[in-house]
């Protein structure tokens, strides 16, 4: 009986992780699967630190880490292309 409990718990956890990843919620947390346009509040085609900070469920450390990781051309902002090409899929803050 106990063995079945471990299997079902593991299955539920695996399904939850898969769902969160599909919704863009894995790894770094926050952002809740938002698309670029929803975060780019001034519609200038670039995400700033301030816009990342305004996204739901993201703290300052996460926003700074995302900006640093996603800004591949070191412009200080994240273009839509950089946003679409960002690392995803869980682990140490690389999902979004």
C-alpha positions as CSV (number, residue, x, y, z in Angstrom):
1,X,0.0,0.0,0.0
2,X,2.7,2.4,0.9
3,X,4.5,1.8,-2.4
4,X,1.4,2.8,-4.4
5,X,1.3,6.1,-2.4
6,X,4.8,7.0,-3.5
7,X,4.0,6.2,-7.1
8,X,0.8,8.3,-7.2
9,X,2.5,11.2,-5.4
10,X,5.3,11.1,-7.9
11,X,2.8,11.0,-10.8
12,X,0.9,14.0,-9.4
13,X,4.2,15.9,-9.0
14,X,5.3,15.1,-12.5
15,X,2.0,16.2,-14.0
16,X,2.1,19.4,-12.0
17,X,5.6,20.2,-13.2
18,X,4.6,19.4,-16.8
19,X,1.5,21.7,-16.6
20,X,3.5,24.5,-15.0
21,X,6.2,24.3,-17.7
22,X,3.5,24.3,-20.4
23,X,2.0,27.4,-18.9
24,X,5.4,29.1,-18.8
25,X,5.4,29.0,-15.0
26,X,8.4,26.7,-14.3
27,X,11.9,27.5,-13.2
28,X,12.2,31.1,-12.2
29,X,8.6,31.4,-11.2
30,X,6.5,34.5,-11.6
31,X,5.4,36.0,-14.9
32,X,2.5,33.4,-15.0
33,X,3.0,32.7,-18.7
34,X,2.6,36.3,-19.8
35,X,3.5,37.2,-23.3
36,X,5.9,39.9,-24.4
37,X,3.2,42.5,-25.2
38,X,1.6,42.1,-21.7
39,X,4.9,42.9,-20.0
40,X,6.0,45.6,-22.5
41,X,3.6,48.2,-20.9
42,X,4.9,51.2,-22.9
43,X,4.8,49.2,-26.2
44,X,8.2,50.3,-27.3
45,X,9.4,46.8,-28.2
46,X,11.9,46.5,-25.3
47,X,11.5,45.2,-21.8
48,X,13.1,47.2,-19.0
49,X,13.9,46.3,-15.5
50,X,10.9,48.4,-14.4
51,X,8.6,46.5,-16.7
52,X,9.9,43.1,-15.4
53,X,9.5,44.3,-11.9
54,X,5.8,45.2,-12.6
55,X,5.1,41.6,-13.8
56,X,3.1,39.5,-11.3
57,X,4.9,37.2,-8.9
58,X,8.4,38.4,-9.6
59,X,10.8,39.9,-7.1
60,X,13.6,42.3,-7.7
61,X,16.3,39.6,-7.7
62,X,14.4,37.5,-10.2
63,X,13.8,40.5,-12.5
64,X,17.5,41.4,-12.4
65,X,18.5,37.8,-13.1
66,X,16.1,37.6,-16.0
67,X,17.3,40.9,-17.5
68,X,20.9,39.7,-17.3
69,X,20.2,36.3,-18.8
70,X,17.8,37.4,-21.5
71,X,19.6,40.5,-22.7
72,X,22.0,38.7,-25.0
73,X,23.2,41.9,-26.8
74,X,23.9,43.7,-23.5
75,X,21.7,46.7,-24.4
76,X,20.2,46.9,-20.9
77,X,16.8,45.9,-22.2
78,X,15.2,42.7,-23.6
79,X,13.9,42.8,-27.2
80,X,11.0,40.7,-28.3
81,X,13.4,38.5,-30.2
82,X,15.5,38.0,-27.0
83,X,12.4,37.3,-25.0
84,X,11.2,34.7,-27.5
85,X,14.7,33.0,-27.6
86,X,15.1,33.0,-23.8
87,X,16.1,29.8,-22.0
88,X,13.1,27.8,-20.8
89,X,12.3,24.5,-19.1
90,X,13.1,24.7,-15.4
91,X,16.0,24.6,-13.2
92,X,17.9,27.6,-11.8
93,X,15.8,30.3,-13.2
94,X,15.9,29.6,-16.9
95,X,12.3,28.9,-17.7
96,X,11.1,32.3,-18.7
